[in-house]
Amino acid sequence: MKKSVNRIVRIFVAAVLCMVCLILPVGNRVMAGGYKSSSAADVSKKASDETMSSDEEITLRVCNWEEYIDLGDWDEDERIDLEDGTEIIGRNSMVEDFEEWYYDTYGVRVKVEYSCFGTNEDLYNMLTLGDVYDLVCPSEYLIMKLMAEDRLVPYSEKFFDEHNDLNYYIKGVSPFIKERFESNEINGEAWSQYAAGYMWGVTGIVYNPAEITRAEASTWAILNNTKYSRRVTIKDNVRDSYFAALGIQKKDLLTNPDFVNSDDYHERLAEEMNDVSPEMIALVQDVLQDSRDNVYSFETDSGKADMVSGKVLANYQWSGDAVYTMDQAEEDGFMLEFAVPDECTNLYFDGWVMLKAGIGKDKAKQQAAEAFVNFLSRPDNAVRNMYYIGYTSVIAGAADDDTVFEYLDWCYGAEEEEEDVTDYQLGYFFSGEPADEAYMITVPSEQTERQLYAQYPTEDVINRSAIMQYFDDDANKAINQMWINVRCYNLEDVPMSVWIFCMIAGVSVLLILMSCVMEKRAYKKYGKSS
Amino acid sequence: MKGIHFTRKQLCIPYALFLICFVIAPLFVIIYYAFTNGEGRFTVANLTGFFSSPNTIGTLAYSFGIAIVTTGVCLFAAYPIAYILARSNMKKKHAVVMMFVLPMWINFTLRITALKEILTLLEGNLAYHPFLNSVIGMTYDFLPFMILPIYTTLMNLDNSLLEAANDLGAGSIQTFFKVTLPLSVPGIVSGIVMVFLPSMTNYVVLDMLYNSTYIMGSLIGSYFSAYDWHNGSMIALILLLIILVFTLLTNRFEDETSNGRGGALL
């Protein structure tokens, strides 16, 4: 009897060990990939089943922001019917569609291993700690950092060939975005050589017009406006907060007509908004300390929900999330508006870059990576992503393809019977000609202060925008230290009463301890003598 | 029939491997980072930096403040409950104890989110009372950890001791302070250890309840996200040492009291 039990135990232990051995490698893979969308995982399973039939298969490791691509599975009634007859609907995820499209177009199977990151800092840490990806989508400042560290593979010449019909990116990218990507350089090399834009936007303030006037919301100073004490949120990251604080600190200069009308306004603006001199960092720290005592919270994600639930009246937001917040509020039956501060706004981009560590010299893989970017840049796919995530694509559409503009008209265009309408100029984005009649839509006037204004800001907003550069190590260190100074508890803030209370508590604890010890000694003495 | 035979030692191997990979090795990595600078050279600058910067000292004080108040509130809330439960003759006592443990079965972020809404209803604007909210959140989160150990020690308390105290003429109040309370010290100590240490670092509660002040956990996080592994590791290491000292102290205290108790009983 005992023997057989022993045997069963042994078999059981052996089985458990075998299972652990089997599970470990699988677990490793899942962990290395971080979050995997279920559809992408299904696809990779399907693809790996088919590996046997095709002799060459490329694995493309893509890492993107969370919730930053169309995952498909739309309801039929979400179908987008454009006026020119185009119908757009996301049935499968974008990643699945790409794999299918690539096989149909090039006859080669690609398996996309899709994973996500939460912040640029997380992505950089992941890359530093040895996670290997082929194609990632960081923001402009991390692109600059990766370029400076020589970790990127430049896009091939083929990618920029406008005569190739499959080069959707170069054919479709907005002239405005293209200009920015070509004029910004790191070590003498333009961004455009290493990065292809994906989404872009500006920063601003989402506010509740029932409680706050537009003029009050149109300045960074609202963060320190004591009238709305504890009713405003600020971003919980040092770069965005630094930018806003610069705006508050330099308000007088930035709104001075002499400064705005000067010939080299843009250069000077960029310089002012990238000021990291020690004196300025010290001033910013004071500003942010005031903000800390005035705002409701430093938030990374909760601001949207708090805005919709009415806990706060205004929140510092990226334009894409602003669109989402306004949409949500509208569903709940009240209206929010978006304002861009008069001083200056931060123009940001997220772009696809190929990593040396992943792509290396593998030409087939590089081609697949470039094709992935092109596929996302196909106007109908750009629309799908925009509809799904609420951010603004860098794609304007090719000469023969106005899908993106038609989509805008479908979203925001005024109905014929509407009376209060405004003509909204978007020529700067779509054709590079600010006054281009072809790219003007007639919209309900309220849209000039709401979603449309956030998703496609007007030209004067772009005019007062600045790109925030990536700072060198010393400046970065100083700014991070400043941020910690702002957030840490200052012992001088402790009220006198607390000090007194602590002293009394400490003394009484000591007294109790001492009396315990004395009592114990007395016991011991008594024990010995008896 | 020989088959595969596992000795006890062999059965320990998986756990030993786990221990080495996920406990011992990371500890050495932390120590390495804590005592090196950006170029990988040995330095104690991180250590001296910690004790000379008003930020870290302020954060340490603030964390201690939150932890002490939370532990105190938990203790004063938990002891009467545990006492009443343990002394009562209720038939369905276990069901009541279960009620206090039940919240632990629900995901803690969910609970804190719910708490956030309740507090907003009560206070109107959470941002005016960050310290109070953090303490409430932590207390809500950690209260069961205080109730359970105290309840268990009180349950195991020998009833004849109380009877003896009564027989010898002690009133109920005197019995409580001279017999029950000293005998439940081990439960109190383990409750304090279970509540005090996590409430020094659990910054998720602070984040979710909109307390924008850093505590030790968030300070480490902010160093790490700024790619500064060295200062972050040093703080983690110092926290580890504080916890170690704390545990050693309470262990000694526990031993002494049990010895003392033994003496008293004899």
HADDOCK unambig.tbl for C-alpha pairs under 7 A between the chains (distance, minus, plus):
assign (segid A and resid 10 and name CA) (segid B and resid 5 and name CA) 7.00 0.50 0.50
assign (segid A and resid 121 and name CA) (segid B and resid 225 and name CA) 5.77 0.50 0.50
assign (segid A and resid 122 and name CA) (segid B and resid 225 and name CA) 6.97 0.50 0.50
assign (segid A and resid 230 and name CA) (segid B and resid 127 and name CA) 6.06 0.50 0.50
assign (segid A and resid 296 and name CA) (segid B and resid 127 and name CA) 5.29 0.50 0.50
assign (segid A and resid 297 and name CA) (segid B and resid 210 and name CA) 5.36 0.50 0.50
assign (segid A and resid 297 and name CA) (segid B and resid 212 and name CA) 6.40 0.50 0.50
assign (segid A and resid 298 and name CA) (segid B and resid 212 and name CA) 6.27 0.50 0.50
assign (segid A and resid 480 and name CA) (segid B and resid 226 and name CA) 6.83 0.50 0.50
assign (segid A and resid 485 and name CA) (segid B and resid 55 and name CA) 6.25 0.50 0.50
assign (segid A and resid 487 and name CA) (segid B and resid 212 and name CA) 6.73 0.50 0.50
assign (segid A and resid 487 and name CA) (segid B and resid 213 and name CA) 5.33 0.50 0.50
assign (segid A and resid 487 and name CA) (segid B and resid 214 and name CA) 5.77 0.50 0.50
assign (segid A and resid 488 and name CA) (segid B and resid 55 and name CA) 5.53 0.50 0.50
assign (segid A and resid 488 and name CA) (segid B and resid 58 and name CA) 6.77 0.50 0.50
assign (segid A and resid 488 and name CA) (segid B and resid 59 and name CA) 5.77 0.50 0.50
assign (segid A and resid 488 and name CA) (segid B and resid 213 and name CA) 5.74 0.50 0.50
assign (segid A and resid 488 and name CA) (segid B and resid 214 and name CA) 5.20 0.50 0.50
assign (segid A and resid 489 and name CA) (segid B and resid 55 and name CA) 6.61 0.50 0.50
assign (segid A and resid 489 and name CA) (segid B and resid 58 and name CA) 5.05 0.50 0.50
assign (segid A and resid 489 and name CA) (segid B and resid 59 and name CA) 5.34 0.50 0.50
assign (segid A and resid 489 and name CA) (segid B and resid 62 and name CA) 6.54 0.50 0.50
assign (segid A and resid 489 and name CA) (segid B and resid 213 and name CA) 6.11 0.50 0.50
assign (segid A and resid 489 and name CA) (segid B and resid 214 and name CA) 6.84 0.50 0.50
assign (segid A and resid 490 and name CA) (segid B and resid 55 and name CA) 6.69 0.50 0.50
assign (segid A and resid 490 and name CA) (segid B and resid 58 and name CA) 5.39 0.50 0.50
assign (segid A and resid 491 and name CA) (segid B and resid 58 and name CA) 5.19 0.50 0.50
